[in-house]
Amino acid sequence: MGAAPRPRFCGSRQGVTVARTTDRAQRGGHSGVSIEDVAAAAGVSTATVSRAVRGLPRVSPATREKILVIAEALGYVASSSASGLATGRTRTIGVLAPFVSRWFFSKAIEGADRELHARQYNLSLFNLGGHGSHRERLFSKTMVYKQIDALLVLCMALTHEEIEHLQKIDIPLVVVGGHVEECPYIGIDDYAASATAVRHLIGLGHTEIALLHGDDETDLNFDVPRVRIKAFQDVMAEAGLNIREEWDEWGDFTVRSGQDAFLRLWDRPGPKPTAIFCASDEMAMGIIFEATRAGVRVPEELSVIGIDDHDFSEAMGLTTVRQRPDEQAELGTKMLLDELDGIAGAVRSTVAPHQLIVRSTTAPPHSGGTASRKSAAFQQSAAGALNQESGRWQSA
């Protein structure tokens, strides 16, 4: 005689009857029980379940207790580290980065970890490695089942579908390093920072200015390069200066790409620029390295300015527009942890300060030309903007 079929409904605790699901595939260590199962049994949304089991705010004590009882009876475990339903929180913050080897991202991760360590949280890094090919799985599976309490996104845009997914699992989110629609973000005003750099060159008397911009060849929806290009074009137009198409070069924010861009510029027949605005310090360094090899004197024959204030920029004497990605990420992480602690409105968009740092790689053009009245006005404008913007954090 065969064994009797196992009952689909099993037991109750504190008067709450629950159903054990048998027809769902095992997901992320949940022993076959999904967050949807718990939500259905409790008669609440999956977002409410997510908040309840993680100990997040905005769930009533009675609803939280009901959900925890049902989750425990079903065998639903909210954390892959089995931190338990007693505390709910994983005390882990996810950091999503398109790269980890480049300066901005490594400094941002350093800043995030500094705040997490101080508040006894862990960091879970999701590295796309410069490619977006695994984004769908990352958003639909990994982040849910890693059970992070909040997410810090570094310098990449999110699609509407990805934002909807994150809203569904209902975790605090902030983007660091660039503006993203529908999300709170922390970062410098990239347009203003780029305009400051270009105005500095114009104020020195340069009229023949090349552009080395970043070019996003991945599907990461990186918006910063486009903003910096727009600023260059607008400031040049406002100054009445021509933009030479043959002096529009691109790179991928690395030293090597800066070296390659210099070689393309100098191998091309025709006049050469007296100055170049680089959209990152690393590309500016590549320009300087290759210019030195070619016997082009910086700044006597070529002025070079970047953006970032990389760790090596001071040693190289590089004129740049400073930003602090570590401080941006540290602030973003603090906002996330404050939100988890129940501080309403803790996560909000904030504009980080930038500052023009004049060193030895920029000077008036070697020809001895003087700045036009309009260029001089641009120099005054840049100084005024610097006084207003540097050293201050502003609400967006």
Phi, psi and omega per residue, in radians:
M1 nan 2.208 -3.080
G2 -1.229 2.749 3.119
A3 -1.163 2.539 3.112
A4 -1.134 2.524 3.127
P5 -1.086 2.488 -3.128
R6 -1.191 2.309 -3.124
P7 -1.145 2.474 -3.127
R8 -1.318 -0.506 3.110
F9 -1.768 2.319 -3.102
C10 -2.339 2.238 2.945
G11 0.834 3.080 3.045
S12 -2.665 2.747 3.079
R13 -2.384 2.306 -3.097
Q14 0.900 0.657 3.041
G15 1.391 0.135 -3.122
V16 -1.807 2.053 3.123
T17 -1.587 2.358 -3.094
V18 -2.262 2.784 3.105
A19 -1.978 2.354 3.091
R20 -1.620 2.100 -3.097
T21 -1.368 2.366 -3.131
T22 -2.063 -0.164 -2.987
D23 -1.854 0.213 3.112
R24 -1.785 2.525 3.109
A25 -1.212 2.657 3.123
Q26 -1.109 2.330 -3.099
R27 -2.229 2.129 2.934
G28 0.857 0.607 3.113
G29 1.422 0.252 -3.124
H30 -1.569 0.223 3.100
S31 0.944 0.659 3.060
G32 1.516 -0.095 -3.118
V33 -1.817 2.224 -3.107
S34 -1.811 2.926 3.092
I35 -1.108 -0.523 3.093
E36 -1.130 -0.631 3.115
D37 -1.084 -0.790 -3.137
V38 -1.131 -0.750 -3.141
A39 -1.064 -0.763 -3.128
A40 -1.121 -0.738 -3.123
A41 -1.184 -0.581 -3.114
A42 -1.550 -0.225 -3.117
G43 1.238 0.591 3.116
V44 -2.277 3.087 3.112
S45 -1.394 2.798 3.083
T46 -1.104 -0.566 3.113
A47 -1.095 -0.704 3.129
T48 -1.156 -0.710 3.076
V49 -1.051 -0.815 -3.123
S50 -0.987 -0.795 -3.121
R51 -1.191 -0.687 -3.083
A52 -1.139 -0.835 -3.055
V53 -1.291 -0.330 3.110
R54 -1.659 -0.040 3.135
G55 1.307 0.420 -3.118
L56 -1.417 2.775 -3.130
P57 -1.249 3.106 3.078
R58 1.228 0.556 2.974
V59 -2.305 2.251 -3.114
S60 -1.157 2.622 3.136
P61 -0.973 -0.698 -3.112
A62 -1.163 -0.759 3.120
T63 -1.151 -0.714 3.120
R64 -1.060 -0.793 -3.134
E65 -1.089 -0.737 3.126
K66 -1.066 -0.776 -3.114
I67 -1.154 -0.743 -3.127
L68 -1.124 -0.662 3.096
V69 -1.105 -0.822 -3.138
I70 -1.132 -0.758 -3.118
A71 -1.081 -0.733 3.139
E72 -1.154 -0.736 -3.129
A73 -1.140 -0.611 3.123
L74 -1.356 -0.294 -3.086
G75 1.475 0.354 3.122
Y76 -1.371 2.193 3.130
V77 -1.970 2.101 -3.030
A78 -1.369 -0.276 -3.061
S79 -2.205 2.346 3.104
S80 -1.159 -0.337 3.103
S81 -1.635 0.128 3.096
A82 0.940 0.809 3.136
S83 -1.204 -0.279 2.996
G84 1.654 2.720 -3.122
L85 -1.412 -0.173 -3.139
A86 -1.155 -0.707 3.135
T87 -1.763 -0.548 3.095
G88 1.387 -0.881 -3.068
R89 -1.177 2.530 3.004
T90 -1.565 -0.284 -3.041
R91 0.937 0.707 3.125
T92 -2.313 2.275 3.089
I93 -1.920 2.268 3.098
G94 -1.456 2.461 3.036
V95 -2.143 2.058 -3.119
L96 -1.771 2.076 -3.076
A97 -2.270 2.381 3.057
P98 -1.272 -0.450 3.089
F99 -2.517 2.743 2.980
V100 -2.129 -0.229 -3.055
S101 -1.500 -0.309 -3.089
R102 -1.534 2.694 -2.956
W103 -0.969 -0.911 -3.064
F104 -0.966 -0.826 -3.034
F105 -1.249 -0.700 3.128
S106 -1.149 -0.665 3.103
K107 -1.196 -0.674 3.123
A108 -1.125 -0.752 3.112
I109 -1.080 -0.682 3.091
E110 -1.046 -0.772 3.138
G111 -1.155 -0.735 3.111
A112 -1.088 -0.768 -3.109
D113 -1.140 -0.587 3.128
R114 -1.047 -0.808 3.137
E115 -1.217 -0.701 3.139
L116 -1.110 -0.742 -3.140
H117 -1.098 -0.718 -3.120
A118 -1.114 -0.493 -3.091
R119 -1.920 0.276 3.020
Q120 1.041 0.800 3.008
Y121 -1.985 2.799 3.086
N122 -1.790 2.783 3.107
L123 -1.984 2.256 3.053
S124 -1.999 1.994 -3.032
L125 -1.633 2.238 3.026
F126 -1.931 1.841 -3.056
N127 -1.833 2.067 3.115
L128 -1.398 -0.207 3.082
G129 1.100 0.481 3.104
G130 1.500 0.040 -3.130
H131 -2.300 2.546 -3.127
G132 -1.758 0.252 -2.999
S133 -1.158 -0.409 -3.092
H134 -1.796 0.240 -3.058
R135 -1.079 -0.722 -3.057
E136 -1.065 -0.824 3.133
R137 -1.162 -0.666 -3.119
L138 -1.028 -0.788 -3.087
F139 -1.397 -0.544 -3.063
S140 -1.546 -0.398 -3.061
K141 -2.159 -1.126 -2.891
T142 -1.002 -0.857 -3.045
M143 -1.154 -0.595 3.131
V144 -1.164 -0.826 -2.982
Y145 -1.548 -0.202 2.913
K146 -1.308 -0.341 3.074
Q147 0.991 0.982 3.018
I148 -1.360 2.676 3.137
D149 -1.514 -0.426 -3.125
A150 -2.811 2.924 -3.058
L151 -2.343 2.261 3.030
L152 -1.891 2.086 -3.121
V153 -1.813 2.246 -3.088
L154 -1.769 1.916 2.873
C155 0.903 0.832 3.013
M156 -2.650 2.584 -3.137
A157 -1.445 2.761 3.072
L158 -2.007 2.492 3.081
T159 -1.291 2.852 3.120
H160 -1.052 -0.662 -3.130
E161 -1.157 -0.685 3.131
E162 -1.169 -0.700 3.103
I163 -1.105 -0.730 3.108
E164 -1.064 -0.705 -3.139
H165 -1.115 -0.774 -3.137
L166 -1.148 -0.606 3.070
Q167 -1.160 -0.585 -3.138
K168 -1.144 -0.763 3.125
I169 -1.440 -0.163 2.897
D170 1.039 1.039 3.040
I171 -2.054 2.574 3.073
P172 -1.040 2.515 -3.045
L173 -2.508 2.437 2.982
V174 -2.550 2.527 3.125
V175 -1.827 2.354 3.116
V176 -2.012 2.266 3.000
G177 1.837 0.071 3.117
G178 3.045 2.715 -3.126
H179 -1.293 2.324 3.089
V180 -2.309 2.189 3.113
E181 -1.064 2.502 3.070
E182 1.276 0.028 -3.114
C183 -2.253 2.517 2.969
P184 -1.172 2.519 -3.068
Y185 -2.509 2.738 3.064
I186 -2.263 2.262 3.107
G187 3.079 2.926 3.067
I188 -1.221 2.858 2.966
D189 -1.392 1.694 -3.033
D190 -1.089 -0.593 3.108
Y191 -1.124 -0.863 -3.113
A192 -1.141 -0.694 3.137
A193 -1.101 -0.755 3.126
S194 -1.166 -0.722 3.107
A195 -1.071 -0.680 3.100
T196 -1.048 -0.751 -3.135
A197 -1.119 -0.799 -3.105
V198 -1.194 -0.699 3.106
R199 -1.097 -0.601 3.082
H200 -1.049 -0.781 3.130
L201 -1.137 -0.768 3.138
I202 -1.125 -0.699 3.127
G203 -1.096 -0.483 3.073
L204 -1.341 -0.195 3.132
G205 1.902 0.063 -3.133
H206 -1.323 2.343 3.050
T207 -2.135 -0.324 -3.136
E208 -1.815 1.503 -2.982
I209 -2.044 2.240 3.075
A210 -1.653 2.803 3.116
L211 -2.125 2.236 2.969
L212 -2.030 1.766 -3.054
H213 -1.844 2.857 3.043
G214 -1.385 2.627 -3.139
D215 -2.340 2.031 -3.091
D216 -1.503 1.798 3.140
E217 -1.658 0.041 3.094
T218 -1.675 -3.067 3.068
D219 -1.871 0.714 -3.108
L220 -1.564 -0.061 3.114
N221 1.016 0.694 -3.096
F222 -1.289 2.061 -2.997
D223 -1.637 -0.385 -3.036
V224 -0.988 -0.780 3.140
P225 -0.984 -0.742 -3.110
R226 -1.134 -0.662 3.134
V227 -1.142 -0.737 -3.111
R228 -1.216 -0.610 3.056
I229 -1.102 -0.799 -3.119
K230 -1.056 -0.717 3.125
A231 -1.095 -0.783 3.110
F232 -1.016 -0.847 -3.108
Q233 -1.083 -0.754 -3.099
D234 -1.165 -0.774 -3.111
V235 -1.169 -0.708 3.093
M236 -1.085 -0.739 -3.141
A237 -1.149 -0.741 3.125
E238 -1.080 -0.554 3.131
A239 -1.477 -0.041 -3.141
G240 1.280 0.458 -3.095
L241 -1.797 2.511 3.117
N242 -1.353 2.514 3.023
I243 -1.833 2.024 -3.132
R244 -1.443 2.167 -3.122
E245 -1.053 -0.614 -3.098
E246 -1.274 -0.176 3.098
W247 -1.799 0.195 3.078
D248 -1.621 1.807 -3.079
E249 -2.019 2.778 -3.105
W250 -2.246 2.731 3.056
G251 -2.650 -3.095 -3.115
D252 -2.050 0.534 3.074
F253 1.243 0.351 3.110
T254 -2.003 2.809 3.089
V255 -1.043 -0.772 -3.105
R256 -1.034 -0.712 -3.132
S257 -1.199 -0.508 3.038
G258 -1.177 -0.720 3.084
Q259 -1.071 -0.786 -3.134
D260 -1.105 -0.680 -3.134
A261 -1.132 -0.712 3.101
F262 -1.066 -0.777 -3.124
L263 -1.069 -0.700 3.107
R264 -1.123 -0.743 -3.135
L265 -1.115 -0.796 -3.036
W266 -1.446 -0.363 3.065
D267 -1.394 -0.335 -3.094
R268 -1.357 2.297 3.121
P269 -1.137 2.704 3.108
G270 1.967 3.129 -3.113
P271 -1.123 2.739 -3.137
K272 -1.952 2.656 3.095
P273 -1.244 2.731 3.028
T274 -1.671 -0.181 3.138
A275 -2.666 2.729 3.098
I276 -2.465 2.279 3.044
F277 -1.668 2.104 3.142
C278 -1.875 2.360 -3.058
A279 -1.352 0.034 3.000
S280 -2.740 2.699 3.114
D281 -1.133 -0.639 -3.116
E282 -1.096 -0.709 3.075
M283 -1.188 -0.635 3.089
A284 -1.082 -0.686 3.097
M285 -1.086 -0.717 3.104
G286 -1.078 -0.708 3.082
I287 -1.034 -0.820 -3.096
I288 -1.143 -0.769 3.123
F289 -0.990 -0.837 -3.050
E290 -1.295 -0.594 3.079
A291 -1.080 -0.728 3.122
T292 -1.071 -0.750 3.106
R293 -1.086 -0.606 -3.086
A294 -1.493 -0.009 -3.141
G295 1.389 0.264 3.096
V296 -1.567 2.097 -3.040
R297 -1.428 2.295 3.075
V298 -1.951 2.117 0.184
P299 -1.779 0.094 -3.025
E300 -1.004 -0.725 -3.126
E301 -1.885 -0.351 -3.122
L302 -2.611 2.034 3.025
S303 -1.523 2.459 -3.093
V304 -2.304 2.284 3.070
I305 -2.326 2.537 3.132
G306 -2.203 -2.934 3.031
I307 -2.356 2.323 2.984
D308 2.436 -0.892 -2.895
D309 1.165 1.060 3.052
H310 -0.960 2.760 3.140
D311 -0.978 -0.528 -3.115
F312 -1.605 -0.082 -3.003
S313 -1.133 -0.711 -3.141
E314 -1.123 -0.756 3.139
A315 -1.084 -0.571 3.140
M316 -1.495 -0.129 -3.094
G317 1.242 0.458 -3.047
L318 -1.364 2.178 2.976
T319 -1.266 2.339 -3.017
T320 -2.710 3.008 2.969
V321 -1.908 2.003 -2.991
R322 -1.383 2.441 2.878
Q323 -2.412 2.852 -3.117
R324 -2.171 1.519 3.136
P325 -1.075 -0.509 3.111
D326 -1.148 -0.716 3.113
E327 -1.214 -0.622 3.102
Q328 -1.095 -0.816 -3.122
A329 -1.227 -0.609 3.098
E330 -1.104 -0.757 3.099
L331 -1.136 -0.766 3.120
G332 -1.039 -0.718 3.118
T333 -1.151 -0.720 3.098
K334 -1.056 -0.743 3.106
M335 -1.024 -0.784 -3.128
L336 -1.085 -0.787 -3.116
L337 -1.190 -0.649 3.074
D338 -1.113 -0.690 3.095
E339 -1.089 -0.735 3.109
L340 -1.113 -0.502 3.117
D341 -1.448 0.067 3.041
G342 1.610 0.220 3.112
I343 -1.444 1.887 -3.083
A344 -1.134 2.383 3.106
G345 1.302 0.241 -3.113
A346 -1.118 -0.655 -3.129
V347 -1.558 2.027 -3.105
R348 -2.633 2.677 3.128
S349 -1.184 2.386 -3.092
T350 -2.485 2.357 3.088
V351 -1.616 2.122 3.134
A352 -1.445 2.694 -3.127
P353 -1.305 2.683 2.951
H354 -2.308 2.781 -3.041
Q355 -2.603 2.295 3.057
L356 -1.274 2.160 3.105
I357 -2.010 1.849 -3.092
V358 -1.564 2.106 3.108
R359 -2.143 -2.427 -2.939
S360 -1.837 0.107 -3.102
T361 -1.701 0.087 3.053
T362 -2.240 2.482 -3.137
A363 -2.825 2.912 3.059
P364 -1.017 2.689 -3.131
P365 -1.021 2.559 -3.058
H366 -1.064 -0.463 -3.108
S367 -1.155 -0.237 -3.141
G368 1.447 0.151 3.117
G369 -1.079 2.600 -3.138
T370 -1.820 2.709 -3.132
A371 -1.202 2.480 3.036
S372 -1.213 2.935 3.100
R373 -1.044 -0.680 -3.130
K374 -1.149 -0.698 3.111
S375 -1.131 -0.701 3.110
A376 -1.081 -0.667 3.090
A377 -1.111 -0.652 3.098
F378 -1.118 -0.675 3.119
Q379 -1.094 -0.754 3.079
Q380 -1.072 -0.720 -3.139
S381 -1.087 -0.722 3.136
A382 -1.106 -0.740 3.138
A383 -1.117 -0.710 3.125
G384 -1.117 -0.760 3.124
A385 -1.102 -0.661 3.135
L386 -1.081 -0.791 -3.133
N387 -1.074 -0.577 -3.105
Q388 -1.396 -0.582 -2.928
E389 -1.812 -0.581 -3.009
S390 -1.235 2.503 3.066
G391 1.337 0.125 -3.109
R392 -2.198 2.386 2.993
W393 -1.670 2.368 -3.076
Q394 -2.262 2.536 3.036
S395 -1.242 2.411 -3.122
A396 -1.388 nan nan
